[in-house]
Every structure is written in C-alpha cells, then in structure tokens.
Amino acid sequence: MSEKVEKSPSRTAEDATLIRMGESQKGEDERICYDPLAIHFISQETLELLRKNPEIEKEKEVVFRGVANTIAARVRYFDDFVKKSIGDGIEQLVILGAGYDTRAYRIDGLKENVKVFEVDHPGTQGVKIEKIKELFGSIPAHVEYVSVDFEIESLNQKLLNSGYDSSKKTLFLMEGLTMYIPSEAVDKILSFIVKNSGNGSAVIFDYGSIPANFNENPDRRVAESLTKVMEESDESMKFALEEGMVEKFLSERGFSNIVDVTSEDYKKAYFRGKNKDRQVFSMMSFVHAVIE
C-alpha cells in the first residue's frame, strides 16, 4: 500500500456525513434522520466552500436525484435498528467501514451496555480519531478502533486481537461499505460473522440492487452518473446484487430471518407529510439477518 493511500481519508465518508449534517439542520417535522455530531466531522475547507457556494449541494441533488434522500433514510433505519438491538441485549456492536459514523457517541445505551468496535481503513480512521479527541478530549472507553484495509487484510485476527469476544451477542453494521469492496471481500466478512458470533447475533447492511429492467429504469442515468463519479476516485463500485436475490445470497452463507428493505419500503416508512414528494434512489436496498 502506498503512503498516499494510507494518508488519504475517504471522500465518500465525508459526502455521507454532509448529507447527515444537512438533514439534521431541518426541523423535527421534516428531517428524516438526526445526527447533531455530523458537522464536527466535516473539514473546514468543505464548510468554507459550502458557505461561499451554497448552491453546490442543490446542484448535486439535481444530478443524483434521490440518492441523498435514500442515504438519509438509511441512517434513520440503521439508527432505529441499533436502538432495537440494544433493547434486545446485544453486547457488542461492530461497525465495519465506520467512516465518520457517530452512533457510538450519540445513541443512548451504547456507552453503558455495549462495547463498540469501529473498523475502517487507516487513512480515514486516523482523521476520525483526531476529531474524536478534539470533540471529547479523549477516546471514549467503550470504543475500540480497529484498522483494516478490507481489500488486502483479514478481518479475523485484527478484530480478535482488539478484544472482540466471539461468544457474545453482536450486531455487525455495514453502512455504505459493500458497494466499494469486491465480492470476495464481502464473502470473507460474512464468513467471519457466521463463524465468530454468539447466539442471536445479526448483521445489517445496504447494497446496490440491480433491477431486471435496468435499461428502462428511471434511475438508470443516476446510477450511471454515480458510477462514473466513483470511477474517477479511488472508491469505484465493485459489488451489487440482482434485485430479489439477497435472501438467497445470505441464506447460502448461513443467515436466516432475512428482511429485505426496498426503496418502496423506506419511501413508505419515512417520506410522508412534508416529505411525501421527496424522491429516493430505487437501486439501493437495506437488509438485516440473523446468524443461523
């Protein structure tokens, strides 16, 4: 791995955080998700650019119709799932590809009852740790940072050597990760989860869902534009599933109680009232499942 790659934080991590920040600045009756800490993880350079050019985000929304709304819905759904899991007695939360995820610091019950492992590429994680120190003065005792490059390193020993207990009930969360790693890396992660989790452990993640009628889909051009933007960076799209295939995919890998959450599902759940006309991106779905 080159020195440049090691030092470069993820661009998509900041992009997703910008969406959380923007959504959190809306009123309670309009925002889909709420993350008051998001603003602290945006670089001063980006904040200054937005102050000088407030139309930038609006221009992005025109090009990537519905993508930001889907990401906001993803944050809300995953937040709610983590809260439910705390109530169900999870003992560990493993956030894979953590980026600038703030759940460990803002969701009630984690600090008191759950050990959190944030797993990410060292380039992004280094920036994250410095921001956490600035924000809280020190590293919170309930959080462990685990540095892993998913494409070339094994999650296995890295996580186990960081104090992860494979006998405990654990939730594995992957938000905005699977699309950017090869299918082989996705398989290795899922295999680790199945083989190294306590009774009742679960996984939740989002994934690209490719419809059979892709060429006729109204979001086709959005998907193509998104793919092009990613290809111009170091975070190109590498993994997706055909629409309707996630249950078969996960059941073959040792998971059960599989719940697939499509764009229609989260549109119906969250986009009501003032938000009823906000569009979502139809080619991103969420799924959660339990280890058999």
C-alpha positions in Angstrom: 0.0 0.0 0.0 1.4 3.4 -0.9 1.9 6.2 1.6 -0.6 8.3 -0.3 -3.4 5.8 0.1 -2.6 5.3 3.8 -3.0 9.1 4.5 -6.0 9.8 2.3 -9.4 9.8 4.1 -12.4 8.5 2.2 -14.2 11.1 0.1 -17.5 9.2 0.3 -17.2 9.2 4.1 -17.4 13.0 4.1 -20.1 13.1 1.4 -22.3 10.8 3.5 -21.6 13.0 6.6 -22.6 16.1 4.7 -26.0 14.5 4.0 -26.4 13.8 7.7 -25.4 17.3 8.6 -27.8 18.9 6.1 -30.7 16.7 7.1 -30.1 17.4 10.8 -30.4 21.1 10.2 -34.0 20.7 9.1 -36.9 21.0 11.5 -38.2 18.0 13.5 -41.2 17.7 11.3 -39.1 17.5 8.2 -35.8 15.8 8.8 -35.6 12.1 8.1 -32.5 11.4 10.4 -30.8 13.4 13.1 -27.1 13.5 13.8 -26.0 16.6 15.7 -22.4 15.5 15.7 -22.1 15.2 11.9 -20.9 18.8 11.4 -17.8 18.2 13.6 -16.6 15.7 11.0 -16.7 18.0 8.0 -13.4 19.6 7.1 -13.1 23.3 7.5 -12.2 23.5 3.8 -15.5 21.9 2.8 -17.5 24.0 5.2 -16.0 27.2 3.8 -16.7 26.0 0.3 -20.3 25.5 1.2 -20.6 28.9 2.8 -19.2 30.5 -0.4 -21.2 28.3 -2.8 -24.5 27.3 -1.1 -25.9 26.0 -4.4 -23.4 23.2 -4.6 -25.5 20.7 -2.7 -28.6 21.6 -4.7 -26.7 21.0 -7.9 -25.7 17.6 -6.7 -29.3 16.7 -5.9 -30.3 17.6 -9.5 -27.7 15.1 -10.8 -28.1 12.4 -8.2 -31.9 12.5 -7.9 -33.0 10.8 -4.7 -29.6 9.5 -3.6 -29.2 11.9 -0.7 -32.8 11.1 0.4 -32.0 7.4 0.4 -28.9 7.9 2.4 -30.9 9.9 5.0 -33.4 7.0 5.2 -30.5 4.5 5.5 -29.2 6.5 8.6 -32.6 6.5 10.1 -33.3 2.8 9.5 -29.9 1.8 10.8 -30.2 4.0 13.9 -33.6 2.5 14.7 -32.2 -1.0 14.2 -29.3 -0.3 16.6 -31.7 1.0 19.2 -33.9 -2.1 18.9 -30.8 -4.3 19.1 -29.7 -2.6 22.4 -33.1 -3.4 23.8 -32.7 -7.0 22.6 -29.5 -7.3 24.6 -26.6 -7.0 22.2 -23.2 -6.9 24.0 -21.0 -5.8 21.1 -21.5 -3.5 18.1 -19.0 -3.9 15.2 -19.2 -1.1 12.7 -17.4 -2.2 9.5 -16.2 0.6 7.2 -17.1 3.1 10.1 -16.0 6.2 8.3 -17.4 9.2 10.3 -20.2 7.1 11.8 -21.2 8.8 15.1 -23.6 6.2 16.6 -21.1 5.1 19.3 -21.3 8.7 20.7 -24.9 9.7 20.2 -27.2 6.6 20.7 -28.3 6.1 24.3 -27.4 2.8 25.8 -24.3 2.0 23.8 -21.8 3.7 26.2 -23.4 2.0 29.3 -24.0 -1.5 27.9 -22.2 -2.3 24.6 -18.6 -2.5 23.5 -18.2 -0.8 20.1 -15.6 -1.8 17.6 -15.1 0.7 14.7 -13.3 -1.0 11.8 -12.0 1.1 8.9 -9.2 1.9 6.5 -6.3 3.6 8.4 -6.4 6.7 6.2 -10.0 7.6 7.2 -9.7 6.2 10.7 -6.7 8.4 11.6 -8.6 11.5 10.8 -11.7 10.2 12.7 -9.6 9.6 15.9 -8.1 13.0 15.9 -11.6 14.6 15.5 -12.9 12.4 18.4 -10.1 13.6 20.6 -10.9 17.2 19.7 -14.6 16.7 20.4 -14.4 14.7 23.6 -10.9 15.3 24.9 -10.0 11.6 24.8 -11.1 8.3 23.3 -14.3 7.0 24.9 -13.6 3.9 26.9 -16.4 1.9 25.3 -15.0 2.3 21.7 -12.1 0.3 20.2 -10.6 1.4 16.8 -9.5 -1.4 14.5 -7.5 -0.6 11.4 -8.3 -2.8 8.4 -8.0 -2.5 4.6 -10.8 -4.9 3.6 -9.3 -5.5 0.2 -5.9 -6.8 1.3 -6.2 -7.6 5.0 -8.1 -10.2 7.0 -10.8 -9.0 9.5 -10.3 -12.2 11.5 -7.1 -11.6 13.6 -7.4 -7.8 13.5 -10.7 -7.9 15.3 -10.0 -10.8 17.6 -6.7 -9.2 18.7 -8.5 -6.0 19.6 -10.6 -7.6 22.3 -13.6 -8.8 20.3 -15.3 -11.7 22.0 -16.7 -14.2 19.5 -19.0 -15.8 22.2 -21.1 -12.6 22.7 -24.3 -11.5 21.1 -23.1 -9.0 18.5 -24.6 -6.7 15.8 -22.4 -6.2 12.7 -23.3 -3.0 10.9 -22.0 -2.1 7.4 -23.3 1.2 6.1 -22.0 2.4 2.7 -19.4 -0.4 2.5 -20.3 -3.4 0.4 -20.6 -1.4 -2.8 -17.0 -0.4 -2.6 -15.3 -3.7 -1.9 -15.0 -6.8 -4.2 -17.4 -9.7 -3.8 -14.6 -11.8 -2.4 -14.1 -9.4 0.5 -17.9 -9.3 1.2 -17.8 -13.1 1.4 -14.9 -13.1 3.8 -16.7 -10.6 6.1 -19.9 -12.6 6.1 -18.0 -15.9 6.7 -16.2 -14.3 9.7 -19.5 -13.1 11.1 -21.1 -16.6 10.8 -18.1 -18.3 12.4 -17.3 -15.8 15.1 -20.6 -14.6 16.7 -22.6 -15.5 19.8 -26.2 -16.7 19.8 -28.7 -14.2 18.4 -26.0 -12.1 16.6 -27.1 -10.2 13.5 -25.9 -8.2 10.5 -27.4 -5.2 8.8 -26.1 -3.6 5.6 -27.1 -1.7 2.5 -26.4 -2.9 -1.0 -26.8 -2.0 -4.7 -29.9 -3.7 -6.1 -29.8 -4.1 -9.9 -33.3 -4.4 -11.4 -34.0 -6.8 -14.3 -35.3 -3.9 -16.4 -32.2 -1.8 -15.7 -32.3 -0.1 -19.2 -35.9 1.1 -18.7 -35.5 2.1 -15.0 -36.0 5.8 -14.4 -32.9 5.8 -12.1 -30.6 4.3 -14.8 -28.9 7.6 -15.6 -28.5 8.4 -12.0 -26.8 5.0 -11.4 -24.5 5.6 -14.4 -23.6 9.1 -13.3 -22.9 7.8 -9.8 -20.7 5.0 -11.1 -18.8 7.4 -13.3 -18.1 9.8 -10.3 -16.9 6.9 -8.2 -14.6 5.6 -11.0 -12.9 9.0 -11.1 -12.0 8.5 -7.4 -10.3 5.6 -5.5 -13.8 4.3 -4.5 -15.3 2.7 -7.5 -18.4 0.5 -7.4 -17.4 -3.2 -7.0 -20.3 -5.2 -5.6 -24.1 -5.3 -6.2 -26.8 -8.0 -6.2 -29.6 -8.6 -8.7 -33.0 -7.4 -7.4 -34.7 -10.0 -5.3 -31.6 -12.2 -4.8 -30.4 -11.0 -1.4 -32.4 -13.7 0.5 -30.8 -16.5 -1.5 -27.4 -14.8 -1.2 -27.5 -14.6 2.6 -29.2 -18.0 3.2 -26.5 -19.7 1.3 -24.0 -18.1 3.6 -25.6 -19.2 6.9 -28.1 -16.5 7.7 -31.8 -16.7 8.5 -34.7 -14.3 9.4 -33.7 -12.2 6.4 -35.5 -9.0 5.9 -35.0 -7.1 2.7 -35.9 -3.4 2.8 -36.5 -2.0 -0.7 -36.8 1.6 -1.8 -40.5 1.3 -1.8 -40.4 0.1 1.8 -38.4 3.0 3.2 -40.1 5.5 1.0 -43.4 4.5 2.5 -42.0 4.4 6.1 -40.3 7.8 6.2 -41.4 10.1 3.4 -44.8 11.3 4.5 -46.3 14.8 5.2 -43.8 17.5 4.1 -41.6 14.8 2.7 -44.1 13.0 0.5 -42.7 14.4 -2.7 -39.1 13.7 -2.0 -37.7 11.0 -4.3 -35.5 8.1 -3.4 -32.9 6.1 -5.3 -34.6 2.8 -6.3 -31.4 0.9 -6.7 -30.3 0.9 -3.1 -31.8 -1.5 -0.5 -31.1 -2.4 3.1 -31.1 -5.9 4.6 -30.7 -7.5 8.0 -30.4 -11.1 9.0 -29.6 -13.4 12.0 -26.8 -16.0 12.1 -28.3 -19.4 12.0 
